[in-house]
Amino acid sequence: MYHLLVSYSNWPNNCALVSGSRCLTYTDQHIVEKVSANGTLNIEAIRSNPALFVTEHQNPEAVFARIGYIHAVRKVGKDYEIQYYFEESIDSLPNNILSAMSIELGVVNNFEWNNSHWAVKDVDLFKALYKVNSARPTKNPYFDTVGLKCENKNLISVMMPFNDSCKGVFESIESAANIQGLECKKADNVWEHHSIIQDIITLICISKIVICDCTGRNANVFYETGIAHALGKNVILITQNLDDIPFDLKHLRVVRYLNNDQGLSQLVNDLSPRINYLINN
């Protein structure tokens, strides 16, 4: 058996409140009788089984699920306060892969992924997930690429040097993205992991399009461009100077721009149709 806990918001690290009215929904009656008696939860039965912590898939920020264990439950009015921990030795799980495995995980109706609740499933969680782990790439020793297949089709990421001279360039790229109804992010605006490289990798992994500014031959941007290419991302190269494009990238088309008002306005015009094509093809 395993616990399936679904919440609209991301799960905090160790403690959360679950609505009593959502407790043991989507759970077969014989399982309900195993984990509760007369409306009281059997803590020992609960603690002995793993838990899958999922953010509702309709939440645009929902990307990964975590595996852990519940170690304490306390009744708070009509609700339950659960204390738990995530199993750090197990990688996060892409939500889209979980959706594809709904039947194996005991989720008969996909609506369950979009409904906050606490269910108990008569399924061996680790056996069910074995096919996920066997299908995923070998763990990278330098960074975690678990988000590789969790693409946000409405997200563009921008790889550029971290300095003030790039502010206007980013704003122009952001304008081009917004014209197409897309969100635009760069790594220095994201802080989700302890290391900045992991934030960069995650941003690349989940982006539909990656725009790389090669101006100034910045080594970090070249490194990030290589990663984006290796991950099979749609990459748009831009630069102020074509001489900044290294030999290995010269066979690719590049958007050249000038860093002034007229040039940045033209950059928006040049990027918009390419972005439109990539998101629709």
Secondary structure, 3 states (H helix, E strand, C coil): CEEEEEECCCCCCCEEEECHHHECCCCCHHHHHHHEECCEECHHHHHCCEEEEEECCCCCCCCEEEEEEEEEEEEECCEEEEEEEECCCCCCEEHHHHHHCCCCCCCCCHHHHHCCEEEEECCCHHHHHHHHHHHCCCCCCCCCCHHHHCCEEEEEEEECCCCHHHHHHHHHHHHHHHHCCCEEEEHHHCCCCCCHHHHHHHHHHHEEEEEEECCCCCHHHHHHHHHHHHCCCEEEEEECCHHHCCHHHCCCCEEECCCCHHHHHHHHHHHHHHHHHHHHC
